[in-house]
Amino acid sequence: MYIYLSKKISIPHGLQLRSLSWNTQQGWLACGTDHGIVKVLKLQDASGVKDDGFFTTQSNLSMNQTLEGHRGSILVVNWNQNYRKLTSSDENGLIIVWILHKGMWFEEMINNRSTSVVRDMRWSSDGRKICFIYEDGHAVLGNVDGNRIWGKELNHRLVLVEWSPDGRLVLLCTKEGKCLLYDCHGSFVSNLALRFEVDSDIVGLHWYGGFEGLDDTYPPTLAIALESGKIQLMRHELDGEPILVTAEMTTASIRAVTWEGTGLTLAIGVDASIYLASIRPDYKWTFIGQSTCVYSFKKKHPDEHCVMFWDVATGDRYLKHVNRLCAVCGSGGHCVLATKEEEPNQYILILCNAIGNPLESNHVTIEPVLMTMNENQVFVASKTDVYVWNYRDSLPLLSSKQLLSSFSNDRSKESKDHTYCLDWKINTGINQDKMDQICCVFCSQTNFWIGCESGVLHWYELPSHKLAGKMFLECRPQAIDVNSDSTRLAVIDVDGSFSFRNNVHMVTAMNVFQDRKSEFERKAVWNMKWADDNPDLIVIMERSRMYVLRGTELEEPVSCNAYFCSFHNLQVLAIRLDDVMQQPEQPTRAHIFSYETKSLRDTHQILQAVEIKDAYSYVEEHGHPRLWTSLAEHALEHLDFSVAAKAFVKCKNYYGIQFVKKVEALRDKNLQNAEVCAYFRRFEDAERIYINIDRKDLAIHMRMKIGDWFLVEKLLENFPGNNSLLKLTWNNIGDHFVVTQKWNDAARYYSKAKNFQMLAECYSELHHWTKLQKLMDHVEHGSPLLESIARKFMNIGVCEHAVTGFTRSGNIKGALNCCLQLNDWEKAIKLAELHNCEKETQERLRTFINELLESGSTVSAIYVLQKAGKHLQSHALEVKKIYVLAAFEMEAYIARSLDLQHNADSLDRSDRDIRNAWHNAEAYHLWMLAHRELYSGNMEQAAKVSWWLKDYEDVLQPHSIYSLIALTSYFCGYYEQCSRAFTVLELNRSIPEQERKDYKEMAASIFSRHQPVSNAKDELKRRCLTPKCTATFPICMASGTQILHEDFVKCGYCKSLMISSKLKYKVHCPLCHSPLE
């Protein structure tokens, strides 16, 4: 931060100032003087912009009114900003309230208190409370309604009073130079410490909110001034490091101070004059690339910063939110944001590109007080240490870190994260008994400079980090900058003095080189920038004027308050951050402007005034590439190709030379003019010329070259033979929308161009899976795009569409892998059977089932086997147990529901669920019973039991049921039943064709030897043979035999029946295993 006096306003007739008050909302400045005169001034708004793009400074007064009514010196003037009223009080005790009416100030109320004189008074920021103090030590606080809140008698002679911005504290200053803090209830809080010797009276006190515009979390808001010229600026009442300003006072003395609304100006009353002190904040900002400005501003939360990435050329803005931002720097196309973590002594360096996307980060343990960078490295400096991060290496590879320690000399060692820290000792040779602190840093591509408070500059070579030399300055440097060839050093010291050091190349590492500063010197300089292409050009900002220096020759100054972005090709690009911070989320081009140096301006004037040959002589005399470029462009405008070619040769512009040859070869003047217009990016003019000479094809070609595909599409309307160009245009427009992530628009244009590959990507980003599935119907079989679409479906778990895509693309193995990864074993088995891959699939299924069983997931294993159609392998006993358990749970649920009197519908549904559960359990029970009889050799009983399984096709797989019936019937000689079973198997379309063919051949082999006639002793029927009778015969769950007239037992739990003779000695139900009564 730098402070300088920018303006002086003299009070007419030499009236001595006694008090000042600046209305921060409306901009009125009230001045209390001797002889009872109150003046209300308003400085002219500085928002006007000159034609050259620069802003004028405040120069005139838009209001200057004298208010009369007092008879003594004005001790107090104070604004009530919310009510737009001014209160003044004189030494005789007269108090007047002034109000604005039709642009003039008039008396609203007068209170003559001759018995007591008000020494000072202040309204709170909300205008609801006011505090009066009297010289005898009496303080009174009241509200806007005139009611007294509290009063105190203090043993001090009070002179000044001020409210804190939040209305929480009241600050009282005494004649003895003490500052006392009280809360709004009148309780003493603490003393406010002054960091300088109190050698005179406190005459100025102002405390404002500090929330207008500044990006600093804690800007200085409290100003305390002594009559002798000492001013203390504090960020808050507990600020331990205030800013101390000393004004050189001879015979004059300070009378009052007051802040302007933005916090960028401090008005100081000195005798009969008002001095405006401008404050240049240390904004956290940088300029990267060709046109990107990066700056931070704060929100209401003190720890939250917003970082704006603003492309000044296109107007694009990208806002990022960062917590606890410490510093910002940039170089090339990258910038680094330094933030503080919640843990102590932990900081993060975030490398970002020009649109704010983070590319890399790095953790450091030193506080980033100062930071600079080049295109390869970032230098982070605290008061004592400098940390170097080779971020260029960290983009493609791992980061490499190096540490320059100013006061340690440890050996290289490997850290825990396998990075290396290299230490060097910086021995300044100055103030060895006291730690010398770093106050500024600067780096270029080849050098790194460290400035210390003692005045010693350390110069390191890059990238070796070898100490190349030291230089002793006669001042404490505040900022340093080196020209493009590293031969001249520009220094701004802590007092704002600007000077050069010319013999930089003579600096060596052996001795401290002491070079006297050049005779050229400027005062009150707060910003500077060397030209990156000319070692003799530098631009500086002195107070509110910008100077361009060629060597030590000053060009004509320009009035502005700007921060320099770049100095290239004799043009200065600057930004007015003060105005940007007023509306930081909506910066405009009005805040960015370009200024040409005198030689460039003179060249343009000469080119307009004289002939090209004379201008050629002038440019040849001054010889700068930018001047030659201006001459070449002027010659091109006049189609003087000879001079244009020579000028391009002088400035080594190979493209310009080739362009001149190309245009000169054209014989048509219209074509030449069109090409020149396109060269100067006047594309509308070039297009108009092409269309006028009926060369629409050239206009289309020009628009294609510059990538303006929207206009290409428009030009191609009603243009014959444009199908291929239209397709190319639609594809490029689609690519444009992809870059901007407008997927709907991109899909629309890719659909027009029939670019199915990119259309699939758009549908995937939009999650339009139905459209993506329909897109597969339009893609040719065998296309790689089908496999790509299939993988998209596989990634979201849609196995059916994924398998379709893999199959159509010819990647059967991919389809199988998809089914296996998504656990769709049924589809996997079918695919394997269709494409003869059963062996590998069965092995994968077996391995997966074993893994489930080993982990105890028996139910999951059964479910997988069922999905795979492997019912015979699905542990029928475990499945039966599950269904029995489910039936018992449903029985318990019904019992609870009856107790709770649930509705009949829910009970009916529960009853159906119970019947289904027992039905499923019966199916697996009979399935196991048939196999037990089969394996025990009782073929006839096995055949009878298997016949009952036909009623359970909804539970068991029909393929398995009829295979068992065919097998048992064959061994029993029941060929009619066997033939029926084979017929069902041959007609079952769910069985693979090859397997059905095998069944047909097997049946032919069997029934060519045996007639399909039943040899069964009796025909087994579940239903009664009596016409119109729907009764069914139950089955014994103990043996599988049909119950006709035998004695039976009924289970009290599952309600199943069992023939008593078949139970033998069993005491539990064979189906549910419950005890039998």
DRENLOZA-369694 format. One line per 10 residues: number of its first residue (from 0); for each residue x, y, z of C-alpha. Coordinates in steps of 0.1 Angstrom, whole numbers. Layout:
NUM) X/Y/Z  ...
END
This chain:
0) 0/0/0  13/35/-9  -1/69/1  6/102/-17  -9/137/-17  -29/141/-49  -48/174/-46  -50/206/-26  -81/227/-20  -76/261/-6
10) -103/277/16  -111/313/4  -99/343/24  -74/321/43  -100/308/68  -84/284/92  -99/249/93  -112/235/126  -131/204/116  -139/182/86
20) -166/156/78  -171/136/45  -204/122/37  -194/88/24  -227/81/7  -235/113/-11  -199/127/-14  -204/160/4  -175/174/23  -183/197/52
30) -156/221/65  -158/240/98  -136/271/99  -128/301/121  -152/331/122  -183/309/121  -182/298/85  -193/263/74  -186/253/38  -202/223/20
40) -181/211/-10  -187/183/-35  -159/172/-57  -168/167/-93  -175/131/-102  -145/115/-119  -165/90/-139  -161/108/-172  -139/91/-198  -118/110/-223
50) -117/101/-259  -83/85/-256  -97/60/-230  -81/75/-199  -99/89/-170  -96/124/-157  -88/131/-121  -110/151/-97  -104/187/-105  -135/209/-100
60) -161/214/-74  -197/207/-83  -209/223/-51  -193/251/-30  -219/266/-6  -212/288/24  -235/283/54  -237/312/78  -253/313/112  -225/307/137
70) -206/335/155  -177/315/168  -152/290/155  -168/258/143  -156/230/165  -177/202/151  -193/193/118  -209/159/115  -232/141/90  -262/119/97
80) -260/101/64  -292/81/66  -313/112/72  -291/135/50  -286/161/77  -256/181/87  -250/191/123  -225/219/133  -215/233/167  -193/263/175
90) -173/274/205  -202/294/219  -224/263/223  -246/271/193  -258/239/175  -274/241/141  -290/212/121  -289/218/83  -311/201/57  -309/200/19
100) -338/215/0  -338/220/-38  -300/217/-40  -293/242/-12  -286/238/25  -309/255/50  -313/257/87  -337/231/101  -332/235/139  -311/257/162
110) -302/250/198  -282/276/217  -265/260/248  -243/289/259  -238/273/293  -220/242/279  -199/238/248  -200/206/228  -164/196/220  -174/168/195
120) -203/147/185  -208/117/162  -238/98/148  -236/61/146  -234/45/112  -272/36/112  -281/72/122  -301/61/153  -276/70/181  -255/101/188
130) -227/107/213  -218/141/226  -186/149/246  -177/181/265  -143/194/273  -148/190/310  -150/152/306  -188/147/303  -200/122/277  -237/116/268
140) -252/90/245  -287/94/231  -310/82/204  -325/99/174  -357/106/193  -339/128/218  -339/103/246  -308/99/268  -293/64/270  -264/69/293
150) -240/96/305  -205/95/321  -183/119/340  -146/111/331  -115/125/347  -101/135/313  -104/165/290  -122/150/260  -115/163/225  -128/138/200
160) -153/110/198  -160/83/171  -183/53/167  -170/19/154  -186/10/120  -208/-17/136  -220/7/164  -206/-17/190  -179/6/204  -173/43/212
170) -138/57/209  -129/87/231  -97/108/227  -84/130/255  -63/161/256  -35/141/271  -32/119/240  -51/88/253  -77/68/233  -103/51/254
180) -127/24/241  -162/20/256  -190/-2/245  -224/11/235  -237/5/271  -211/28/286  -188/1/300  -150/6/297  -134/-19/273  -97/-10/269
190) -71/16/259  -63/19/222  -25/20/217  -7/46/196  24/34/180  41/68/178  52/93/203  24/117/212  41/150/208  11/172/201
200) -27/171/204  -49/146/187  -69/167/161  -83/141/137  -103/109/142  -125/90/117  -136/54/116  -155/41/85  -169/7/75  -143/-3/49
210) -166/-25/29  -167/-5/-3  -147/-19/-31  -114/-30/-16  -104/-66/-20  -84/-66/12  -101/-85/40  -90/-59/65  -83/-25/49  -73/4/70
220) -104/21/83  -95/40/115  -74/72/111  -59/90/141  -40/123/134  -18/145/155  -14/182/150  23/176/143  16/156/111  17/120/124
230) -11/98/112  -19/63/123  -41/41/101  -55/10/117  -75/-20/103  -94/-25/135  -92/-16/172  -68/-45/179  -45/-39/150  -9/-46/162
240) 8/-35/131  -8/-2/120  3/19/91  23/50/102  24/81/80  44/112/88  37/144/69  66/169/68  52/199/86  71/231/90
250) 50/260/101  16/244/92  -3/219/114  -30/193/109  -65/203/120  -87/174/110  -89/141/90  -119/123/73  -123/93/50  -139/94/16
260) -165/68/9  -145/42/-11  -116/42/14  -92/53/-14  -89/90/-3  -82/106/30  -90/143/34  -65/161/57  -72/196/69  -40/217/72
270) -44/253/83  -64/269/55  -62/240/30  -76/206/24  -51/180/11  -65/148/-5  -42/118/2  -48/90/-23  -43/55/-11  -30/29/-36
280) -41/-6/-22  -21/-37/-28  -47/-55/-48  -44/-93/-53  -43/-94/-90  -22/-103/-121  -23/-103/-159  -16/-135/-178  -15/-144/-215  -25/-118/-240
290) -57/-106/-225  -67/-123/-192  -69/-102/-160  -71/-121/-127  -82/-103/-96  -98/-111/-63  -124/-93/-43  -141/-102/-10  -176/-111/-1  -192/-103/32
300) -176/-133/49  -141/-122/59  -125/-155/48  -142/-158/15  -126/-144/-16  -139/-145/-52  -113/-147/-80  -124/-133/-113  -107/-146/-146  -117/-119/-171
310) -107/-120/-207  -106/-83/-216  -106/-91/-253  -137/-113/-255  -154/-102/-223  -157/-138/-210  -157/-140/-172  -151/-170/-150  -157/-166/-112  -140/-189/-87
320) -145/-190/-49  -114/-193/-27  -111/-194/10  -84/-175/29  -66/-162/-2  -31/-148/6  -15/-138/-27  -18/-140/-65  8/-139/-92  10/-149/-129
330) 32/-154/-159  26/-166/-194  -7/-184/-195  -8/-195/-159  -14/-180/-125  -9/-192/-89  -33/-186/-61  -18/-190/-26  -43/-199/1  -41/-207/38
340) -53/-239/53  -71/-243/86  -40/-259/102  -13/-235/113  17/-228/90  1/-247/61  -5/-231/28  -15/-243/-7  -3/-231/-41  -29/-237/-68
350) -18/-234/-104  -46/-223/-127  -50/-217/-164  -66/-186/-180  -102/-197/-173  -96/-206/-136  -93/-244/-140  -69/-258/-114  -40/-277/-130  -18/-286/-101
360) -13/-278/-64  15/-278/-39  17/-276/-2  42/-253/15  50/-244/51  61/-208/47  38/-178/47  34/-164/11  40/-128/20  55/-121/-15
370) 52/-141/-46  65/-140/-82  68/-164/-111  81/-170/-146  70/-196/-172  88/-224/-153  90/-216/-116  71/-200/-87  89/-181/-60  71/-178/-27
380) 88/-156/-1  81/-151/36  101/-126/57  131/-149/59  126/-178/34  120/-183/-3  104/-214/-17  109/-224/-53  84/-247/-71  92/-260/-106
390) 56/-261/-117  64/-267/-153  79/-301/-144  48/-309/-123  24/-306/-152  35/-337/-171  56/-353/-143  58/-353/-105  65/-319/-89  101/-310/-81
400) 105/-287/-51  134/-266/-40  139/-244/-10  161/-213/-8  166/-207/29  180/-174/38  195/-184/71  202/-221/70  227/-243/52  216/-279/55
410) 226/-307/31  203/-320/5  180/-346/19  150/-366/8  116/-358/24  89/-382/33  70/-378/1  101/-386/-20  108/-351/-31  141/-332/-27
420) 147/-300/-9  179/-281/-17  191/-254/7  214/-224/1  226/-198/25  221/-162/16  248/-142/33  241/-105/29  271/-93/49  248/-66/63
430) 233/-65/98  248/-99/108  237/-94/144  201/-89/134  180/-110/111  176/-92/78  141/-95/63  130/-99/27  109/-69/15  106/-75/-23
440) 112/-102/-49  114/-103/-87  121/-129/-114  126/-132/-151  133/-163/-172  170/-161/-164  174/-142/-131  158/-141/-96  162/-110/-73  157/-108/-36
450) 155/-74/-19  162/-71/18  153/-43/42  190/-35/47  192/-25/10  211/-56/-2  199/-72/-34  207/-109/-40  208/-119/-77  205/-156/-86
460) 209/-172/-120  181/-195/-133  176/-224/-135  207/-233/-116  198/-210/-86  235/-201/-83  242/-168/-65  254/-145/-93  259/-113/-73  249/-88/-47
470) 242/-51/-48  238/-26/-20  212/1/-24  211/33/-5  174/28/4  150/1/14  134/-12/-18  97/-15/-20  96/-29/-56  122/-39/-82
480) 120/-46/-119  147/-55/-145  146/-46/-182  144/-71/-210  181/-76/-214  189/-75/-176  212/-45/-179  191/-19/-160  174/-22/-127  144/1/-117
490) 138/5/-80  109/21/-60  119/26/-24  96/26/6  91/64/3  80/62/-33  113/74/-49  120/59/-83  155/55/-96  177/34/-120
500) 207/12/-114  226/9/-147  256/-14/-141  237/-46/-133  260/-68/-154  289/-58/-132  274/-74/-101  295/-104/-89  290/-129/-62  324/-122/-46
510) 317/-88/-32  288/-66/-25  286/-42/-54  277/-7/-43  263/13/-72  251/49/-68  217/55/-81  214/75/-113  208/112/-112  174/106/-127
520) 148/104/-99  111/108/-95  90/111/-64  57/96/-54  59/67/-78  38/36/-69  38/15/-101  62/7/-130  65/-17/-159  95/-23/-183
530) 87/-29/-220  93/-66/-228  107/-59/-262  128/-27/-256  154/-24/-228  152/14/-229  114/19/-224  97/19/-191  63/33/-179  57/46/-144
540) 27/59/-124  36/90/-105  7/101/-83  -22/104/-108  0/107/-139  14/81/-162  49/87/-177  67/68/-204  104/70/-202  129/64/-230
550) 161/61/-212  157/91/-189  136/112/-213  101/117/-201  72/118/-226  41/139/-220  22/126/-190  -13/113/-190  -37/117/-161  -50/84/-148
560) -49/60/-119  -41/26/-134  -23/-6/-128  -1/-18/-157  -9/-50/-174  17/-51/-202  40/-29/-222  46/-44/-257  50/-30/-292  51/6/-279
570) 17/1/-263  8/2/-227  -22/-18/-215  -36/-8/-181  -65/-15/-159  -83/8/-135  -88/-16/-106  -103/11/-84  -133/13/-106  -134/-24/-113
580) -137/-30/-75  -168/-9/-74  -187/-36/-93  -162/-65/-94  -186/-91/-108  -194/-69/-139  -161/-54/-153  -164/-36/-186  -142/-26/-214  -143/10/-201
590) -119/-1/-173  -93/-13/-198  -75/10/-221  -44/11/-243  -19/40/-246  5/44/-274  40/59/-269  50/92/-285  70/76/-313  40/54/-323
600) 16/83/-321  39/105/-342  43/77/-368  5/75/-372  2/113/-376  30/113/-402  14/85/-421  -18/105/-423  -1/138/-432  28/130/-456
610) 35/106/-484  46/71/-477  82/78/-489  87/105/-463  71/84/-436  95/56/-446  124/79/-439  110/88/-404  104/52/-395  139/42/-407
620) 154/69/-385  136/56/-353  136/19/-363  113/-1/-341  96/-32/-353  62/-18/-343  68/13/-364  77/-8/-394  46/-28/-388  25/4/-388
630) 42/16/-420  36/-18/-437  -1/-18/-427  -5/17/-440  11/8/-473  -12/-22/-476  -42/0/-471  -31/20/-501  -20/-12/-521  16/0/-521
640) 31/-35/-521  67/-24/-527  68/-3/-495  48/-29/-476  72/-57/-485  102/-36/-475  86/-27/-442  77/-64/-434  113/-73/-442  125/-47/-417
650) 103/-60/-389  111/-96/-398  74/-105/-405  77/-135/-427  40/-140/-429  35/-104/-440  60/-108/-468  43/-139/-481  9/-121/-478  22/-92/-499
660) 34/-115/-526  1/-134/-526  -20/-102/-529  3/-86/-555  -1/-117/-577  -38/-110/-579  -46/-88/-609  -81/-78/-598  -82/-46/-575  -114/-58/-559
670) -98/-91/-549  -68/-73/-536  -89/-49/-515  -109/-79/-501  -77/-97/-491  -64/-66/-474  -97/-62/-455  -95/-98/-444  -58/-92/-433  -70/-63/-411
680) -98/-85/-397  -125/-64/-414  -143/-95/-425  -177/-79/-432  -161/-55/-457  -142/-83/-473  -174/-104/-475  -193/-75/-491  -166/-71/-518  -167/-108/-526
690) -204/-109/-529  -205/-77/-551  -181/-93/-576  -201/-126/-575  -174/-146/-557  -195/-161/-530  -172/-191/-529  -143/-169/-518  -165/-154/-490  -173/-189/-478
700) -136/-199/-479  -127/-168/-459  -153/-176/-432  -141/-212/-431  -105/-201/-426  -114/-179/-396  -137/-206/-382  -170/-185/-384  -191/-216/-392  -224/-200/-384
710) -219/-174/-412  -207/-202/-434  -240/-220/-429  -259/-188/-437  -238/-183/-469  -244/-218/-480  -281/-213/-483  -292/-214/-519  -257/-223/-529  -257/-253/-553
720) -236/-284/-547  -230/-276/-511  -239/-310/-494  -203/-318/-484  -196/-283/-472  -229/-282/-453  -219/-315/-436  -185/-301/-427  -201/-269/-414  -226/-287/-392
730) -199/-308/-378  -178/-278/-369  -208/-260/-353  -214/-291/-333  -178/-291/-322  -183/-255/-311  -212/-264/-289  -193/-294/-275  -165/-270/-264  -191/-248/-247
740) -209/-279/-233  -242/-271/-249  -250/-307/-257  -286/-302/-270  -274/-278/-297  -245/-300/-305  -267/-330/-309  -290/-311/-332  -262/-302/-356  -245/-337/-354
750) -279/-352/-363  -280/-330/-394  -245/-340/-404  -253/-377/-396  -222/-378/-374  -234/-408/-354  -202/-410/-334  -204/-375/-319  -242/-378/-317  -237/-408/-295
760) -213/-388/-272  -240/-360/-269  -267/-385/-261  -244/-400/-235  -237/-366/-219  -274/-358/-219  -284/-392/-205  -308/-397/-234  -304/-435/-233  -336/-442/-253
770) -323/-421/-282  -289/-438/-279  -306/-472/-282  -325/-461/-313  -293/-447/-328  -279/-483/-329  -306/-491/-355  -291/-466/-379  -255/-478/-376  -242/-504/-400
780) -235/-538/-385  -198/-544/-378  -192/-507/-372  -168/-499/-342  -193/-473/-331  -217/-501/-321  -191/-514/-297  -185/-479/-283  -223/-474/-277  -224/-509/-261
790) -197/-499/-236  -217/-468/-227  -247/-490/-219  -225/-515/-200  -211/-486/-179  -246/-478/-167  -256/-514/-162  -281/-518/-191  -270/-553/-202  -297/-559/-229
800) -287/-530/-251  -251/-535/-244  -252/-571/-256  -271/-560/-287  -244/-535/-295  -216/-559/-290  -233/-586/-310  -241/-563/-339  -205/-551/-339  -193/-587/-341
810) -176/-587/-307  -192/-618/-292  -165/-621/-266  -173/-585/-255  -210/-594/-252  -202/-624/-230  -179/-603/-208  -206/-577/-205  -231/-603/-193  -206/-618/-168
820) -196/-584/-154  -232/-574/-150  -241/-609/-136  -267/-615/-163  -260/-653/-163  -291/-663/-181  -282/-641/-212  -246/-653/-208  -256/-690/-210  -278/-684/-240
830) -250/-665/-258  -225/-692/-250  -248/-719/-263  -255/-699/-295  -218/-692/-302  -202/-724/-288  -186/-707/-259  -202/-729/-232  -170/-743/-217  -155/-709/-207
840) -189/-696/-195  -196/-726/-174  -162/-724/-158  -167/-687/-150  -201/-695/-135  -187/-723/-114  -159/-701/-101  -184/-674/-92  -207/-698/-75  -179/-712/-54
850) -168/-677/-43  -204/-670/-32  -206/-703/-13  -172/-698/4  -183/-663/16  -215/-677/30  -238/-661/4  -258/-693/-3  -290/-674/-12  -271/-653/-37
860) -256/-684/-52  -290/-700/-56  -304/-668/-72  -275/-667/-97  -280/-704/-106  -317/-698/-111  -310/-668/-133  -286/-689/-153  -312/-716/-157  -293/-741/-137
870) -321/-753/-115  -306/-787/-110  -275/-771/-96  -292/-745/-74  -293/-765/-42  -329/-774/-41  -328/-782/-4  -317/-746/4  -343/-732/-19  -370/-753/-2
880) -359/-740/32  -361/-705/20  -397/-709/8  -407/-727/40  -392/-699/60  -410/-673/39  -443/-691/44  -438/-692/82  -431/-654/82  -463/-648/62
890) -483/-669/87  -469/-648/116  -477/-616/97  -513/-627/93  -516/-635/129  -504/-600/139  -527/-585/113  -557/-602/127  -548/-589/162  -545/-554/148
900) -577/-558/127  -562/-549/94  -584/-545/64  -596/-575/44  -578/-566/12  -544/-568/28  -553/-601/45  -564/-616/11  -531/-606/-5  -512/-621/24
910) -532/-653/21  -523/-656/-16  -487/-650/-7  -487/-678/18  -503/-702/-7  -476/-692/-32  -448/-698/-7  -461/-733/2  -467/-740/-35  -431/-732/-43
920) -419/-753/-13  -440/-783/-25  -424/-780/-60  -388/-784/-46  -399/-810/-21  -414/-832/-49  -384/-825/-71  -360/-838/-44  -383/-867/-36  -384/-878/-73
930) -346/-877/-75  -343/-896/-42  -365/-924/-56  -346/-923/-89  -312/-926/-72  -324/-954/-49  -335/-974/-80  -373/-972/-74  -380/-961/-110  -418/-966/-109
940) -422/-944/-78  -398/-918/-93  -420/-917/-124  -452/-912/-105  -437/-884/-84  -422/-867/-115  -457/-867/-132  -470/-844/-104  -442/-819/-112  -462/-809/-143
950) -484/-788/-120  -453/-767/-109  -441/-754/-143  -444/-719/-128  -417/-727/-102  -394/-752/-119  -380/-750/-154  -402/-770/-179  -371/-782/-196  -359/-800/-164
960) -394/-813/-155  -400/-831/-188  -365/-843/-190  -370/-861/-157  -404/-874/-168  -390/-888/-200  -361/-904/-181  -381/-921/-154  -410/-932/-178  -384/-948/-201
970) -369/-969/-174  -404/-979/-162  -415/-988/-197  -442/-961/-197  -436/-952/-233  -467/-932/-239  -458/-908/-210  -422/-908/-223  -434/-899/-259  -455/-870/-245
980) -425/-857/-226  -403/-859/-257  -430/-841/-277  -430/-812/-252  -392/-810/-253  -391/-809/-291  -417/-781/-292  -401/-760/-265  -387/-729/-282  -367/-718/-251
990) -344/-749/-257  -316/-743/-281  -322/-757/-316  -293/-781/-315  -306/-796/-282  -341/-800/-296  -326/-817/-326  -308/-841/-303  -341/-848/-285  -358/-856/-318
1000) -331/-881/-328  -332/-897/-294  -370/-900/-296  -368/-916/-330  -342/-940/-317  -364/-951/-288  -398/-952/-305  -385/-971/-335  -380/-1000/-311  -410/-994/-287
1010) -445/-984/-294  -457/-953/-275  -483/-973/-256  -488/-970/-219  -479/-1000/-198  -488/-984/-166  -510/-1004/-143  -533/-974/-136  -536/-939/-151  -527/-913/-125
1020) -549/-883/-125  -550/-854/-101  -586/-846/-109  -617/-867/-105  -629/-885/-138  -665/-878/-130  -680/-853/-155  -684/-818/-141  -665/-826/-110  -636/-802/-102
1030) -622/-820/-72  -585/-828/-70  -568/-857/-53  -542/-847/-28  -507/-860/-28  -489/-876/1  -459/-854/9  -441/-883/25  -441/-906/-5  -455/-887/-35
1040) -484/-912/-38  -519/-901/-46  -543/-901/-16  -576/-918/-26  -591/-937/4  -561/-942/27  -559/-929/62  -538/-897/63  -524/-872/87  -526/-834/82
1050) -498/-810/93  -511/-783/116  -486/-757/101  -483/-762/63  -517/-781/60  -500/-808/38  -514/-844/39  -495/-876/45  -506/-913/44  -503/-927/78
1060) -487/-959/67  -460/-940/47  -449/-920/77  -437/-951/96  -419/-937/126  -416/-901/115  -428/-875/139  -421/-844/118  -438/-831/87  -417/-840/56
1070) -425/-806/40  -421/-780/68  -404/-803/94  -428/-791/121  -438/-817/148  -469/-837/140  -497/-840/166
END
